[in-house]
């Protein structure tokens, strides 16, 4: 795992400087000394891949609207040097990678840095409302067997948690139903570590959130949707702009996800609750059939659209040829008209001379 630097402003606090035995991290950037470091109640892990203005807006909302003692951990996945320099000034703790190691690896690097009992994995193209943390942490700590709590969002490729205004309810999502997009996940830090963090079985930026949700359900815990908190989200503010074919990558990772979880049930043995085992088996089989049918429909639709395009092109070409033929006929008639007119003039001239 290649890293450019790891930063921790605790090295700059009076407590750290006064204790010769206090562990220190490498390449600490002194610009973060403007943040006073205390033991945090909640840690937010953000990924950065250029798009500095999005990260700055997200961090500003977190600094302004968080009630608990906050720690912001930013993992930069190979941004331009000027962006990485700015990131080190925005975060309380940071990791600067030489290259893009992917969503899952980046989030796991952030989880390694987390100091608080509650971790929030969040996209950097989000804006958090005032008091967001109070409701989400309350749900995590009080609801039965809560493994992940997600808020409502203003935009997402998956409309399941999309809302235009905050609600009043907290809903339990059915195990092994379609997982909520990994825009904001609130979890217990130690529980996230016991699960192994985010799966690195997938290429950059897709299916990792589904995998984590299924791991939570297999472990016997629940996922809750807290509609009381509405987070503004750009939706694919970074990935879709920088990945050449995000949709093709998603299809590839989706198939890998289905293959992985088809074999998870028999390999897990008796560790999975029998009811959860049955639910997982049914869900995976349903998802296989659904996406197979949908892919076939998309393929047929694409072929139909291509034929329509070819037909329109053929019709347009035929119209152009007809137009040219008509124009040629009209041009061909011009000399004939001139000849007739000339003969008429000659006859008139002869009649005058006679």
Secondary structure, 3 states (H helix, E strand, C coil): CCCCEEEEHHHHCHHHHHCCCCCCCCCCCHHHHHCCCCCCCEEEEEEECCCHHHHHHHHHHHHHHCCCCEEEEEEEECCCHHHHHHHHHHCCEEEEECCCCCHHHHHHHHHHHCCCCEEEEECCCEECCCCHHHHHHHHHHHCCCEEEEEEEECCCCCHHHECCCCCCCEEECCCCCCCCCCCEEEEEHHHHHHCCCCCCCCCCCCCHHHHHHHHHHHCCCEEEEEEEEEEEECCCCCHHHHCCCHHHHHHHHHHHHHHHHHHHHHHHHHHCCHHHHHHHHHHHHHHHHHHHHHHHHHHHHHHHHHHHHHHHHHHHHHHHHHHHHHHHHHHHHHHHHHHHHHHHHHHHHHHHHC
